[in-house]
């Protein structure tokens, strides 16, 4: 009986160790793939020549650029329009109290004919 208990304990320890090692490997793989994907999805930095790097502080102080893209008012109007259409399209609950299961069965029966 003692030999059986030792072999069961050994098998349990080996199994638990195997599962632990697999979990650690999966964790490492997810970290590695996550870092690779974050680098791949990061925006590319434009390469600048040394001459351009020297000119950039002077031009940055003299030029004022407006941000390209839609204005704040246009974005607010678009959001308001989307919300208004969403609220208008929502269906109101019907008070007829039709059982969904019965309705699904009737639809299935009508389609099968």
N, C-alpha and C positions, 0 to 999 in steps of 0.2 A: 504494500500500500504506500509506503514511503517513496518507493521508486516512481510510482505513478504520479504522486503529488509533485515530485521534482521535475518529471518530464512535462507535466501540465504547466508548471510555473515557467519552465524554460521556453516552451512554445509560446506562452502568453507574453513573456518578455521579448522574445524575438519578434513577434507580431506587432507589439506596441512600438518597439524600436523601429521597425520597418515603416510603420505608419508615420511616426515622428519624422524620420528622414525624408519621406515623400512629401510631407507638409512643408518642411524646410526648403526642399528643392523647388516646390511649387511657388513658395513665397519669393525665393530668389529669382525665379524665372519671371514672375509678375513684376518685380522691381526692375529687372533688366529690360523687359519689353516696355514697361511704362516710361522709362527714361529714353529709350529709343524712339518711342512714339511722340514724346513731348518734344524731342529735338527735331523730329521730322515735321511736326505741325507748327513749330515756331517760325515766325516770319523771318525771312532772310534779311540779313543786314547788308546794305549796299557797301561795296568796297570803295574806299576813297583813296585817292592818291595823296601823297604828302603835300603837293602844291594846293590841292583843294582843301586839305585840312588847315593849311595856314590862312587861306582866304576866308574860310567859313566864319571865324569870330568877327571879322570886320563886316561881312555881309549880313550876319545875323543881327547886328545892332542897328544897321541902317535900314534894312528892309523889314516891313511888317506884313506878314502874309495872313490873309483871312483863311480860316479852315474851309477846305472844300467839302461839299456835301450839302444836304438839305439843312435849312435853318431850323431853329427850335420851334418856331411857329408852325412850320410845315409838318414837323414830327408830331407836335401836339394835335394838329388837325387830323392827321392820319390815324392816330390812336383813338381820338374821339369818334371818328367815323367807324372804325372797326368795332369799338365797344357798342355804339348805337346799333349797328347791324346785327351784332351778336345778340343783344338784348331783344331786338325785334324778331329774330328768327327762333328764339326759344319757344318750344311748344308748351302749352299749358296743360296740366293734368286734366284728363277727362273724368267726369263724375259718374260715368256709366258703370263703373266697377266690374269690368270684364276681367276674368281670370286669365293671366298670361299663358298658363299651361293649356287651357282650353282653346285660346286663340291660336297658339302655335300648332295644336293638333288639328284645328280646322284648316289652317293654311296648308299644312302638310297634306291633309286629305284632299284639298282642292287641287294642289299641284300634282298629286299622284294620278289623277284622272286623265 
